Amino acid sequence: MISSTIQQCVDEVILSRRSIRAFLPDALSEEDVLKILEVAQRAPSGSNTQPWKVYALMGDKLKQLSAAILEAHNHPSADQPHTEEYNYYPVTWVSPYLERRRKVGWDLYALLGLGRENKQGMHAQHGRNYAFFDAPVGLIFTIDRIMEQGSWLDYGMFLQNIMIAAKARGLDTCPQAAFTQYHKIISEKLHLPANEMLVCGMALGYADKSKIENTLVTERDDVQHFVTFVK
């Protein structure tokens, strides 16, 4: 039997997890990262396939990858050839997903004082993704191309475990699908084998609590709206 104290701690960690978009430069050790990943790998996976592969970037290697991606992101002619290898979002948006997506975007930009007309400012803020929001650790996740949809579901549970294990240690994260557009650059810089496909990236480190963007708390729907009890 799990005690109520443990239950409360687990609930608190899950409820306090948020996507952080500004980090302190405070370094993490390889041991810190390995321990989080060691805990996270207890995520369930169909037939124990464990489809995840992780590249942990720190120091100069992280800066070099960020610089290469930002070079493309900030120059239209270089950016044009880069497209996602898979659709993270729907091709056609419908309600309520479109409204939710727009709201979180405009809520973030409003905190940063970026109006709809400030395209340059929004472009620069989006580009912060590729510096891992200045986090000391950037995680890149790949999956074997032979794996199917079930393994991607397993992968999501692994990613959630990383974020929760990090939060329990006083660290924060930001899962980042933004990297998928630049899979060619990432593959080249990390020397990925041809059988590996980019899933996403993730920033890991200590949140800079002085930054206003980190005050953003996204809304969640009422549980009664998405749960149906069948008796």
Buried (B, 14 or more C-beta within 10 A) or exposed (E): EEEEEEEEEEEEBEEEBBBBBBBBEEEBEEEBBEEBBEBBBEBEBEEEEBBBBBBBBBEEBBBEBBEBBBEBBEEEEEBEEBEBBEEEEEEEEEEEEEEBEEEBEEEBBEBBEBEEEBEEBBEBBEBBBBBBBBBBBBBBBBBBEEBEEEBEEBBEBBBBBBBBBBBBBEBBBBBBBBBBBBBBBBBEBBEBEEEBBBBBBBBBBBBBEEBEBBEBEEEEEEEEEEEEEEE
